[in-house]
Amino acid sequence: MSTTAKILGVLILLIVGGAVAFLATWDMPPPSKKVEKVIPNDKVLR
């Protein structure tokens, strides 16, 4: 393997590892929008 290919492989592994670590530790807030849906009675009684 050439030196360039090794460096490129290590760089790709570092990028993927960093992305995985970022997504594993990111405290993303949950959606805060309220959802209200009216269910007709004829669907409930089936």
C-alpha distance matrix in Angstrom:
0.0 3.7 6.6 8.3 6.5 6.9 10.3 11.2 10.6 12.8 15.2 15.7 16.4 18.8 20.6 21.1 22.3 24.6 26.0 26.7 28.4 30.4 31.7 32.5 34.6 36.1 39.9 40.6 44.4 45.9 47.8 51.4 53.1 55.9 56.2 59.6 60.1 63.5 63.6 66.6 68.9 68.7 65.0 65.6 68.4 66.6
3.7 0.0 3.8 5.4 5.4 6.5 8.8 10.0 10.8 12.6 14.4 15.6 16.9 18.7 20.3 21.4 22.7 24.5 26.1 27.3 28.7 30.4 32.0 33.2 34.9 36.2 40.0 40.7 44.5 46.2 48.0 51.5 53.2 56.2 56.6 60.1 60.8 64.2 64.5 67.6 70.0 70.0 66.3 66.9 69.9 68.2
6.6 3.8 0.0 3.8 5.5 5.1 6.2 8.6 9.9 10.7 12.2 14.3 15.4 16.6 18.4 20.1 21.0 22.4 24.4 25.8 26.8 28.4 30.4 31.5 32.9 34.3 38.1 39.0 42.7 44.7 46.6 50.0 51.9 55.0 55.6 59.2 60.1 63.6 64.1 67.3 69.8 69.9 66.3 66.8 69.8 68.3
8.3 5.4 3.8 0.0 3.8 5.4 5.2 6.1 8.6 10.0 10.5 12.2 14.3 15.3 16.5 18.3 19.9 21.0 22.5 24.3 25.6 26.8 28.7 30.2 31.6 32.6 36.4 37.0 40.7 42.6 44.2 47.7 49.4 52.6 53.2 56.7 57.6 61.1 61.7 64.9 67.4 67.6 64.0 64.6 67.7 66.2
6.5 5.4 5.5 3.8 0.0 3.8 5.5 5.0 6.1 8.6 9.8 10.5 12.3 14.2 15.3 16.4 18.1 19.8 21.1 22.5 24.1 25.6 27.1 28.4 30.3 31.4 35.1 35.6 39.4 41.0 42.7 46.2 47.9 50.9 51.3 54.8 55.5 59.0 59.4 62.5 65.0 65.0 61.3 62.0 65.0 63.4
6.9 6.5 5.1 5.4 3.8 0.0 3.8 5.4 5.1 6.2 8.5 9.9 10.6 12.3 14.3 15.4 16.4 18.2 20.0 21.1 22.4 24.2 25.9 26.9 28.5 30.0 33.8 34.7 38.5 40.3 42.3 45.7 47.6 50.7 51.2 54.8 55.6 59.1 59.5 62.7 65.1 65.3 61.6 62.0 65.0 63.5
10.3 8.8 6.2 5.2 5.5 3.8 0.0 3.8 5.4 5.2 6.1 8.6 9.9 10.5 12.3 14.3 15.2 16.3 18.3 20.0 20.9 22.3 24.4 25.6 26.9 28.1 32.0 32.8 36.6 38.7 40.6 43.9 45.9 49.1 49.8 53.5 54.5 58.1 58.7 62.0 64.5 64.8 61.2 61.6 64.8 63.4
11.2 10.0 8.6 6.1 5.0 5.4 3.8 0.0 3.8 5.5 5.0 6.2 8.6 9.9 10.6 12.3 14.1 15.3 16.5 18.4 19.9 21.0 22.7 24.3 25.9 26.7 30.5 31.0 34.7 36.6 38.3 41.7 43.5 46.6 47.2 50.8 51.7 55.3 55.8 59.0 61.6 61.8 58.2 58.8 61.9 60.5
10.6 10.8 9.9 8.6 6.1 5.1 5.4 3.8 0.0 3.8 5.4 5.2 6.2 8.7 10.0 10.7 12.2 14.2 15.4 16.5 18.2 19.9 21.3 22.5 24.4 25.7 29.4 30.1 33.9 35.5 37.4 40.9 42.7 45.7 46.2 49.7 50.5 54.1 54.4 57.6 60.0 60.2 56.6 57.0 60.0 58.5
12.8 12.6 10.7 10.0 8.6 6.2 5.2 5.5 3.8 0.0 3.8 5.5 5.1 6.2 8.7 9.9 10.4 12.1 14.2 15.3 16.2 18.1 20.0 20.9 22.4 23.9 27.7 28.8 32.6 34.5 36.7 40.1 42.2 45.2 46.0 49.5 50.6 54.2 54.7 58.1 60.4 60.8 57.1 57.3 60.5 59.2
15.2 14.4 12.2 10.5 9.8 8.5 6.1 5.0 5.4 3.8 0.0 3.8 5.4 5.1 6.2 8.7 9.8 10.5 12.3 14.3 15.3 16.4 18.4 19.9 21.2 22.2 26.0 26.8 30.5 32.6 34.5 37.9 39.9 43.1 43.9 47.6 48.7 52.4 53.1 56.5 59.0 59.5 55.9 56.2 59.4 58.2
15.7 15.6 14.3 12.2 10.5 9.9 8.6 6.2 5.2 5.5 3.8 0.0 3.8 5.4 5.1 6.2 8.5 9.8 10.6 12.3 14.2 15.3 16.6 18.3 20.1 20.9 24.7 25.2 28.9 30.6 32.4 35.9 37.8 40.8 41.4 45.0 46.0 49.5 50.1 53.4 55.9 56.2 52.6 53.0 56.2 54.9
16.4 16.9 15.4 14.3 12.3 10.6 9.9 8.6 6.2 5.1 5.4 3.8 0.0 3.8 5.5 5.2 5.9 8.4 9.9 10.5 12.1 14.0 15.4 16.3 18.3 19.7 23.5 24.4 28.2 29.9 32.1 35.5 37.6 40.5 41.2 44.7 45.8 49.3 49.8 53.1 55.4 55.9 52.2 52.3 55.4 54.2
18.8 18.7 16.6 15.3 14.2 12.3 10.5 9.9 8.7 6.2 5.1 5.4 3.8 0.0 3.8 5.5 5.1 5.9 8.5 9.8 10.4 12.0 14.2 15.2 16.4 17.8 21.6 22.8 26.6 28.7 31.0 34.3 36.6 39.6 40.6 44.3 45.6 49.2 49.9 53.4 55.7 56.4 52.8 52.8 56.1 55.1
20.6 20.3 18.4 16.5 15.3 14.3 12.3 10.6 10.0 8.7 6.2 5.1 5.5 3.8 0.0 3.8 5.5 5.1 6.2 8.6 9.9 10.5 12.3 14.2 15.5 16.2 20.0 20.6 24.3 26.4 28.3 31.7 33.8 36.9 37.8 41.5 42.8 46.4 47.3 50.7 53.2 53.9 50.3 50.5 53.8 52.8
21.1 21.4 20.1 18.3 16.4 15.4 14.3 12.3 10.7 9.9 8.7 6.2 5.2 5.5 3.8 0.0 3.8 5.5 5.1 6.2 8.6 9.8 10.7 12.2 14.4 15.3 19.0 19.5 23.3 24.9 27.0 30.4 32.5 35.4 36.1 39.6 40.7 44.3 44.9 48.3 50.6 51.2 47.6 47.7 50.9 49.8
22.3 22.7 21.0 19.9 18.1 16.4 15.2 14.1 12.2 10.4 9.8 8.5 5.9 5.1 5.5 3.8 0.0 3.8 5.4 5.1 6.1 8.5 10.0 10.5 12.4 14.1 17.8 19.0 22.8 24.7 27.2 30.5 32.9 35.7 36.6 40.2 41.5 45.1 45.7 49.2 51.4 52.1 48.5 48.3 51.6 50.6
24.6 24.5 22.4 21.0 19.8 18.2 16.3 15.3 14.2 12.1 10.5 9.8 8.4 5.9 5.1 5.5 3.8 0.0 3.8 5.4 5.1 6.0 8.6 9.8 10.7 11.9 15.7 17.0 20.7 23.0 25.4 28.6 31.1 34.1 35.3 39.0 40.6 44.3 45.2 48.7 51.0 52.0 48.5 48.3 51.7 50.9
26.0 26.1 24.4 22.5 21.1 20.0 18.3 16.5 15.4 14.2 12.3 10.6 9.9 8.5 6.2 5.1 5.4 3.8 0.0 3.8 5.5 5.1 6.2 8.5 10.1 10.4 14.1 14.7 18.4 20.4 22.5 25.9 28.1 31.1 32.1 35.8 37.2 40.9 41.8 45.3 47.7 48.6 45.0 45.0 48.4 47.6
26.7 27.3 25.8 24.3 22.5 21.1 20.0 18.4 16.5 15.3 14.3 12.3 10.5 9.8 8.6 6.2 5.1 5.4 3.8 0.0 3.8 5.4 5.3 6.1 8.7 10.0 13.5 14.4 18.2 19.8 22.3 25.7 28.0 30.7 31.6 35.2 36.5 40.1 40.7 44.2 46.4 47.3 43.7 43.4 46.7 45.9
28.4 28.7 26.8 25.6 24.1 22.4 20.9 19.9 18.2 16.2 15.3 14.2 12.1 10.4 9.9 8.6 6.1 5.1 5.5 3.8 0.0 3.8 5.5 5.1 6.3 8.5 12.0 13.8 17.5 19.7 22.5 25.6 28.4 31.1 32.4 36.0 37.6 41.3 42.0 45.7 47.8 48.9 45.4 44.9 48.2 47.6
30.4 30.4 28.4 26.8 25.6 24.2 22.3 21.0 19.9 18.1 16.4 15.3 14.0 12.0 10.5 9.8 8.5 6.0 5.1 5.4 3.8 0.0 3.8 5.5 5.4 5.9 9.7 11.0 14.8 17.2 19.9 22.9 25.6 28.6 30.0 33.7 35.5 39.3 40.3 44.0 46.3 47.5 44.1 43.7 47.2 46.8
31.7 32.0 30.4 28.7 27.1 25.9 24.4 22.7 21.3 20.0 18.4 16.6 15.4 14.2 12.3 10.7 10.0 8.6 6.2 5.3 5.5 3.8 0.0 3.8 5.5 5.2 8.5 9.2 12.9 14.7 17.3 20.6 23.1 25.9 27.0 30.7 32.3 36.0 36.9 40.5 42.7 43.9 40.4 40.1 43.5 43.0
32.5 33.2 31.5 30.2 28.4 26.9 25.6 24.3 22.5 20.9 19.9 18.3 16.3 15.2 14.2 12.2 10.5 9.8 8.5 6.1 5.1 5.5 3.8 0.0 3.8 5.9 8.5 10.2 13.7 15.4 18.5 21.5 24.3 26.8 28.0 31.5 33.2 36.8 37.5 41.1 43.1 44.3 40.8 40.1 43.5 43.0
34.6 34.9 32.9 31.6 30.3 28.5 26.9 25.9 24.4 22.4 21.2 20.1 18.3 16.4 15.5 14.4 12.4 10.7 10.1 8.7 6.3 5.4 5.5 3.8 0.0 3.8 6.3 9.1 12.4 14.8 18.1 20.7 23.9 26.5 28.2 31.7 33.8 37.4 38.4 42.1 44.1 45.6 42.3 41.5 44.9 44.7
36.1 36.2 34.3 32.6 31.4 30.0 28.1 26.7 25.7 23.9 22.2 20.9 19.7 17.8 16.2 15.3 14.1 11.9 10.4 10.0 8.5 5.9 5.2 5.9 3.8 0.0 3.8 5.8 9.3 12.0 15.0 17.7 20.7 23.6 25.4 29.0 31.2 34.9 36.1 39.9 42.1 43.7 40.4 39.8 43.3 43.3
39.9 40.0 38.1 36.4 35.1 33.8 32.0 30.5 29.4 27.7 26.0 24.7 23.5 21.6 20.0 19.0 17.8 15.7 14.1 13.5 12.0 9.7 8.5 8.5 6.3 3.8 0.0 3.8 6.3 9.2 12.5 14.7 18.1 20.7 22.8 26.4 28.8 32.5 33.8 37.6 39.7 41.6 38.4 37.5 41.1 41.4
40.6 40.7 39.0 37.0 35.6 34.7 32.8 31.0 30.1 28.8 26.8 25.2 24.4 22.8 20.6 19.5 19.0 17.0 14.7 14.4 13.8 11.0 9.2 10.2 9.1 5.8 3.8 0.0 3.8 6.5 9.3 11.9 15.0 17.9 19.8 23.5 25.8 29.5 31.0 34.8 37.1 38.9 35.8 35.1 38.8 39.0
44.4 44.5 42.7 40.7 39.4 38.5 36.6 34.7 33.9 32.6 30.5 28.9 28.2 26.6 24.3 23.3 22.8 20.7 18.4 18.2 17.5 14.8 12.9 13.7 12.4 9.3 6.3 3.8 0.0 3.8 6.6 8.5 11.8 14.6 17.0 20.6 23.2 26.9 28.7 32.4 34.7 36.7 33.8 33.1 36.8 37.3
45.9 46.2 44.7 42.6 41.0 40.3 38.7 36.6 35.5 34.5 32.6 30.6 29.9 28.7 26.4 24.9 24.7 23.0 20.4 19.8 19.7 17.2 14.7 15.4 14.8 12.0 9.2 6.5 3.8 0.0 3.8 6.3 9.3 11.7 13.6 17.2 19.7 23.3 25.0 28.7 31.0 33.0 30.0 29.3 33.0 33.5
47.8 48.0 46.6 44.2 42.7 42.3 40.6 38.3 37.4 36.7 34.5 32.4 32.1 31.0 28.3 27.0 27.2 25.4 22.5 22.3 22.5 19.9 17.3 18.5 18.1 15.0 12.5 9.3 6.6 3.8 0.0 3.8 5.8 8.7 10.7 14.4 16.9 20.6 22.6 26.3 28.8 30.8 28.1 27.6 31.4 32.0
51.4 51.5 50.0 47.7 46.2 45.7 43.9 41.7 40.9 40.1 37.9 35.9 35.5 34.3 31.7 30.4 30.5 28.6 25.9 25.7 25.6 22.9 20.6 21.5 20.7 17.7 14.7 11.9 8.5 6.3 3.8 0.0 3.8 6.4 9.5 12.9 16.0 19.5 21.9 25.5 28.0 30.4 27.9 27.3 31.0 32.1
53.1 53.2 51.9 49.4 47.9 47.6 45.9 43.5 42.7 42.2 39.9 37.8 37.6 36.6 33.8 32.5 32.9 31.1 28.1 28.0 28.4 25.6 23.1 24.3 23.9 20.7 18.1 15.0 11.8 9.3 5.8 3.8 0.0 3.8 6.5 9.9 13.0 16.5 19.1 22.6 25.3 27.6 25.4 25.1 28.9 30.0
55.9 56.2 55.0 52.6 50.9 50.7 49.1 46.6 45.7 45.2 43.1 40.8 40.5 39.6 36.9 35.4 35.7 34.1 31.1 30.7 31.1 28.6 25.9 26.8 26.5 23.6 20.7 17.9 14.6 11.7 8.7 6.4 3.8 0.0 3.8 6.6 10.0 13.3 16.0 19.5 22.0 24.6 22.6 22.0 25.7 27.1
56.2 56.6 55.6 53.2 51.3 51.2 49.8 47.2 46.2 46.0 43.9 41.4 41.2 40.6 37.8 36.1 36.6 35.3 32.1 31.6 32.4 30.0 27.0 28.0 28.2 25.4 22.8 19.8 17.0 13.6 10.7 9.5 6.5 3.8 0.0 3.8 6.5 10.1 12.6 16.2 18.9 21.2 19.0 18.7 22.5 23.7
59.6 60.1 59.2 56.7 54.8 54.8 53.5 50.8 49.7 49.5 47.6 45.0 44.7 44.3 41.5 39.6 40.2 39.0 35.8 35.2 36.0 33.7 30.7 31.5 31.7 29.0 26.4 23.5 20.6 17.2 14.4 12.9 9.9 6.6 3.8 0.0 3.8 6.8 9.7 13.0 15.6 18.2 16.5 16.2 19.8 21.4
60.1 60.8 60.1 57.6 55.5 55.6 54.5 51.7 50.5 50.6 48.7 46.0 45.8 45.6 42.8 40.7 41.5 40.6 37.2 36.5 37.6 35.5 32.3 33.2 33.8 31.2 28.8 25.8 23.2 19.7 16.9 16.0 13.0 10.0 6.5 3.8 0.0 3.8 6.3 9.7 12.6 14.8 13.1 13.2 16.9 18.2
63.5 64.2 63.6 61.1 59.0 59.1 58.1 55.3 54.1 54.2 52.4 49.5 49.3 49.2 46.4 44.3 45.1 44.3 40.9 40.1 41.3 39.3 36.0 36.8 37.4 34.9 32.5 29.5 26.9 23.3 20.6 19.5 16.5 13.3 10.1 6.8 3.8 0.0 3.8 6.4 9.3 11.8 10.8 11.0 14.4 16.2
63.6 64.5 64.1 61.7 59.4 59.5 58.7 55.8 54.4 54.7 53.1 50.1 49.8 49.9 47.3 44.9 45.7 45.2 41.8 40.7 42.0 40.3 36.9 37.5 38.4 36.1 33.8 31.0 28.7 25.0 22.6 21.9 19.1 16.0 12.6 9.7 6.3 3.8 0.0 3.8 6.5 8.6 7.1 7.4 10.8 12.4
66.6 67.6 67.3 64.9 62.5 62.7 62.0 59.0 57.6 58.1 56.5 53.4 53.1 53.4 50.7 48.3 49.2 48.7 45.3 44.2 45.7 44.0 40.5 41.1 42.1 39.9 37.6 34.8 32.4 28.7 26.3 25.5 22.6 19.5 16.2 13.0 9.7 6.4 3.8 0.0 3.8 5.6 5.7 6.9 9.3 11.1
68.9 70.0 69.8 67.4 65.0 65.1 64.5 61.6 60.0 60.4 59.0 55.9 55.4 55.7 53.2 50.6 51.4 51.0 47.7 46.4 47.8 46.3 42.7 43.1 44.1 42.1 39.7 37.1 34.7 31.0 28.8 28.0 25.3 22.0 18.9 15.6 12.6 9.3 6.5 3.8 0.0 3.8 5.4 5.1 6.4 9.1
68.7 70.0 69.9 67.6 65.0 65.3 64.8 61.8 60.2 60.8 59.5 56.2 55.9 56.4 53.9 51.2 52.1 52.0 48.6 47.3 48.9 47.5 43.9 44.3 45.6 43.7 41.6 38.9 36.7 33.0 30.8 30.4 27.6 24.6 21.2 18.2 14.8 11.8 8.6 5.6 3.8 0.0 3.8 5.6 5.5 6.8
65.0 66.3 66.3 64.0 61.3 61.6 61.2 58.2 56.6 57.1 55.9 52.6 52.2 52.8 50.3 47.6 48.5 48.5 45.0 43.7 45.4 44.1 40.4 40.8 42.3 40.4 38.4 35.8 33.8 30.0 28.1 27.9 25.4 22.6 19.0 16.5 13.1 10.8 7.1 5.7 5.4 3.8 0.0 3.8 5.6 5.8
65.6 66.9 66.8 64.6 62.0 62.0 61.6 58.8 57.0 57.3 56.2 53.0 52.3 52.8 50.5 47.7 48.3 48.3 45.0 43.4 44.9 43.7 40.1 40.1 41.5 39.8 37.5 35.1 33.1 29.3 27.6 27.3 25.1 22.0 18.7 16.2 13.2 11.0 7.4 6.9 5.1 5.6 3.8 0.0 3.8 5.7
68.4 69.9 69.8 67.7 65.0 65.0 64.8 61.9 60.0 60.5 59.4 56.2 55.4 56.1 53.8 50.9 51.6 51.7 48.4 46.7 48.2 47.2 43.5 43.5 44.9 43.3 41.1 38.8 36.8 33.0 31.4 31.0 28.9 25.7 22.5 19.8 16.9 14.4 10.8 9.3 6.4 5.5 5.6 3.8 0.0 3.8
66.6 68.2 68.3 66.2 63.4 63.5 63.4 60.5 58.5 59.2 58.2 54.9 54.2 55.1 52.8 49.8 50.6 50.9 47.6 45.9 47.6 46.8 43.0 43.0 44.7 43.3 41.4 39.0 37.3 33.5 32.0 32.1 30.0 27.1 23.7 21.4 18.2 16.2 12.4 11.1 9.1 6.8 5.8 5.7 3.8 0.0
